[in-house]
Amino acid sequence: GIVIEKNIPIPVRGTKSGKWQRVLSRMDVGDSFAINLTEPNKRRNRERKHSILTHAAKSLDMKIRTRKINDNTLRVWRVE
């Protein structure tokens, strides 16, 4: 059967350092970069990128802003 144990500490969850965390961590406040949207469904791609980038920035305790520049480009600024 299953043995139930008491007082076993929960291991600390490691932090995942992905592509966007590495990019954002090199930015200073006021820096920006552009992302080309090449997938057929650009709106969904833009929304997905925005979500991923926001999560990455939050994991680094920084704030970003994203704006659609044109149909093919999303620009990301570090604001804090």
N, C-alpha and C positions, 0 to 999 in steps of 0.2 A: 503494500500500500504506500500511501503518501505520508511522509514524516513531516509534521508541522513543527517548525522551529521558532524560537523566540529570540528577540534582540539581535537579529542579523541586520547590520547597517546597509542601507541602499547605496550602491556605488554612485559616485558623481557622474553625471552624464557628460560625455566628451562634447566639445564644441566642434561642429563640422565647418571646416573652412573651405567653402566652395569658390567657384570662379568669381562670382559677383562680390563676395566678401573680400577677396584679394584685390579686385579692382577698386572697390569703394575705400578700402583701408589705405590706399595710396593717395587718396584725394584730400585736398585742403578745402576749407569752406570757400565757396565761390567757384570752384573748379566744376567742369561739366564734361560730358562725353555724349556722343550720338550713337544710336543703335539703328542699323538698317533693318527694316521689317520686310522680309523676303517671302514669307509664307503666303499662300493664296488668301487665307482669311486674316488680313492684316489687323482688323479690329480685335479679334480674339487673341492674336499674337501680341498686340500692344498691351492688352489687359493682363495677359499672362506675365509678360515681362515686368509690367508695373508691380504686380503682386510679388513676384520673386525678388525684385530689387528692394521693395519696401521691407520685406521680411529680412533680407540680408542686411540692410541698413539698421533695422531695429536690433538685430543680433550684435551689431557693433556700437550700439548707443549713439547713432547719428541720425540726422534727418536729411531726407532728400526730397526733391520735387521733380516730377516728370511732366513733360509737355509734348504733345504731338506737334511736330514742326511742319510736316506735310504728310501725304499718304504713305510715304515710305520711311519716315524717320521719327524716332522717339529720342528726345534729348533728356538727360538726367543731370541735375545740379545737386551738389552737396550744399545744404543751407545751414547746417549746424553740426 
